[in-house]
Amino acid sequence: MKSSGKLAGKVAWISGATSGIGEATARLFVQEGASVVLIGRRQSLSRALAKELNTSEKRACAVACDVSKETDVCNSIRATIRNFGRLDVLINNAGMVHVKMLHEYTEAEWDQVMNVNLKSMFFSLKHGLRHLRKAGDGTIVNVGSISSFVGQAQTPVYTTTKHAILGLTKSIALDYAADNIRCNCICPGITDTPMLREHLNSQPDPDAALAQRLRRVPLGIALTPLNVAQSILFLACPDSSGITGTSVVIDAGYTTAAEWDCQPT
Ligand SMILES: NC(=O)c1ccc[n+]([C@@H]2O[C@H](COP(=O)([O-])OP(=O)(O)OC[C@H]3O[C@@H](n4cnc5c(N)ncnc54)[C@H](O)[C@@H]3O)[C@@H](O)[C@H]2O)c1
């Protein structure tokens, strides 16, 4: 794909960068001229991706980090500054889901989803904001979901975190606007990533389960991780100057209709 250098010279911290939307974002950002810090727990994967992205010059570094642990996140921001000297873009993408009814949750499971999806953003913002201030035109993209707006079956804690991310996004946008920091939320619909596949594979017939879900999507498609990464790029780069505190929904029309059933042609 052709690059127009939309992030030339910028440094981006990307959580959950070893798969799915995070990985696609890291690849696209490097193509657009950024250096990226690949944040993830699975260091063999992040190292392999960094190696692939570091062709003629160092453009990626892998940092082992559990985003639900403040010390890890704090150290990962330090590693960003140590490796690349600055921080311009923060992508809060790491996430997880348990699919079950609320009464089946243990307290530990509730805390795990809250911490990975939401508290992790408090940690990265707490430790990253002073560097974004220094950058002069810092951007933050938080990854929400269509579950930021509507409920979905058997994902009560996930849905709670994704709704909360909208509130956090607005608060950060207001409080740091004076520092010329923009903060927005991207809200994807059904996207073909390992998270989706794991869920589908727990169904008796994964292909049928996907087809069933896609019948409710007006465009009738699952998004690719690159589709979502391109919208994240838009919110992270100067193309979206003037946009802050809002959310961009990329869902192939899923949340547009109260009722929809794609008729086979
Ligand atoms: N796939 C979809 O249909 C869809 C739809 C809406 C929103 N999203 C959101 O997109 C984001 C990315 O998910 P994805 O679909 O690419 O799935 P994915 O499973 O490929 O990516 C999630 C990433 O987060 C990482 N992660 C999980 N817990 C972590 C922790 N404690 N510390 C560090 N990293 C951790 C995982 O290792 C993985 O790399 C998530 O926030 C998810 O909620 C996905």
The ligand as an SDF file (V2000), in Angstrom:
LIG
                    3D

 44 48  0  0  0  0  0  0  0  0999 V2000
  -12.9140   -8.1720   16.8910 N   0  0  0  0  0  0  0  0  0  0  0  0
  -14.0350   -7.4900   17.0660 C   0  0  0  0  0  0  0  0  0  0  0  0
  -15.0890   -7.8570   16.5040 O   0  0  0  0  0  0  0  0  0  0  0  0
  -14.0390   -6.2400   17.9170 C   0  0  0  0  0  0  0  0  0  0  0  0
  -15.1830   -5.4390   17.9020 C   0  0  0  0  0  0  0  0  0  0  0  0
  -15.2180   -4.2920   18.6760 C   0  0  0  0  0  0  0  0  0  0  0  0
  -14.1220   -3.9350   19.4580 C   0  0  0  0  0  0  0  0  0  0  0  0
  -13.0110   -4.7230   19.4630 N   0  0  0  0  0  0  0  0  0  0  0  0
  -11.8970   -4.3010   20.3180 C   0  0  0  0  0  0  0  0  0  0  0  0
  -10.7070   -4.2290   19.5750 O   0  0  0  0  0  0  0  0  0  0  0  0
   -9.5960   -4.3650   20.4690 C   0  0  0  0  0  0  0  0  0  0  0  0
   -8.6120   -5.3500   19.8690 C   0  0  0  0  0  0  0  0  0  0  0  0
   -9.2010   -6.6310   19.8120 O   0  0  0  0  0  0  0  0  0  0  0  0
   -9.0470   -7.6100   18.5540 P   0  0  0  0  0  0  0  0  0  0  0  0
  -10.3840   -7.8290   18.0130 O   0  0  0  0  0  0  0  0  0  0  0  0
   -7.9450   -7.1340   17.6790 O   0  0  0  0  0  0  0  0  0  0  0  0
   -8.6900   -8.9920   19.2760 O   0  0  0  0  0  0  0  0  0  0  0  0
   -7.2970   -9.6480   19.6480 P   0  0  0  0  0  0  0  0  0  0  0  0
   -7.6140  -10.7030   20.6420 O   0  0  0  0  0  0  0  0  0  0  0  0
   -6.5480   -9.9970   18.4280 O   0  0  0  0  0  0  0  0  0  0  0  0
   -6.5270   -8.4340   20.3370 O   0  0  0  0  0  0  0  0  0  0  0  0
   -6.5730   -8.1430   21.7070 C   0  0  0  0  0  0  0  0  0  0  0  0
   -5.1450   -7.9340   22.1530 C   0  0  0  0  0  0  0  0  0  0  0  0
   -5.1210   -7.4910   23.5110 O   0  0  0  0  0  0  0  0  0  0  0  0
   -4.0880   -8.2100   24.1520 C   0  0  0  0  0  0  0  0  0  0  0  0
   -4.2830   -8.2650   25.6030 N   0  0  0  0  0  0  0  0  0  0  0  0
   -5.3080   -8.8520   26.2720 C   0  0  0  0  0  0  0  0  0  0  0  0
   -5.0870   -8.7490   27.5880 N   0  0  0  0  0  0  0  0  0  0  0  0
   -3.9100   -8.0750   27.7350 C   0  0  0  0  0  0  0  0  0  0  0  0
   -3.1390   -7.6710   28.8690 C   0  0  0  0  0  0  0  0  0  0  0  0
   -3.5250   -7.9450   30.1240 N   0  0  0  0  0  0  0  0  0  0  0  0
   -1.9850   -6.9970   28.6500 N   0  0  0  0  0  0  0  0  0  0  0  0
   -1.5740   -6.7380   27.3930 C   0  0  0  0  0  0  0  0  0  0  0  0
   -2.2370   -7.0920   26.2850 N   0  0  0  0  0  0  0  0  0  0  0  0
   -3.3920   -7.7670   26.4890 C   0  0  0  0  0  0  0  0  0  0  0  0
   -4.1470   -9.6030   23.5320 C   0  0  0  0  0  0  0  0  0  0  0  0
   -2.9740  -10.3420   23.7670 O   0  0  0  0  0  0  0  0  0  0  0  0
   -4.3360   -9.2390   22.0720 C   0  0  0  0  0  0  0  0  0  0  0  0
   -3.1090   -8.9940   21.4350 O   0  0  0  0  0  0  0  0  0  0  0  0
  -10.1800   -4.8070   21.8050 C   0  0  0  0  0  0  0  0  0  0  0  0
  -10.2300   -3.6930   22.6830 O   0  0  0  0  0  0  0  0  0  0  0  0
  -11.5790   -5.2540   21.4380 C   0  0  0  0  0  0  0  0  0  0  0  0
  -12.4860   -5.1180   22.5060 O   0  0  0  0  0  0  0  0  0  0  0  0
  -12.9450   -5.8660   18.7130 C   0  0  0  0  0  0  0  0  0  0  0  0
  1  2  1  0
  2  3  2  0
  2  4  1  0
  4  5  1  0
  4 44  2  0
  5  6  2  0
  6  7  1  0
  7  8  2  0
  8  9  1  0
  8 44  1  0
  9 10  1  0
  9 42  1  0
 10 11  1  0
 11 12  1  0
 11 40  1  0
 12 13  1  0
 13 14  1  0
 14 15  2  0
 14 16  1  0
 14 17  1  0
 17 18  1  0
 18 19  2  0
 18 20  1  0
 18 21  1  0
 21 22  1  0
 22 23  1  0
 23 24  1  0
 23 38  1  0
 24 25  1  0
 25 26  1  0
 25 36  1  0
 26 27  1  0
 26 35  1  0
 27 28  2  0
 28 29  1  0
 29 30  1  0
 29 35  2  0
 30 31  1  0
 30 32  2  0
 32 33  1  0
 33 34  2  0
 34 35  1  0
 36 37  1  0
 36 38  1  0
 38 39  1  0
 40 41  1  0
 40 42  1  0
 42 43  1  0
M  CHG  2   8   1  16  -1
M  END
$$$$
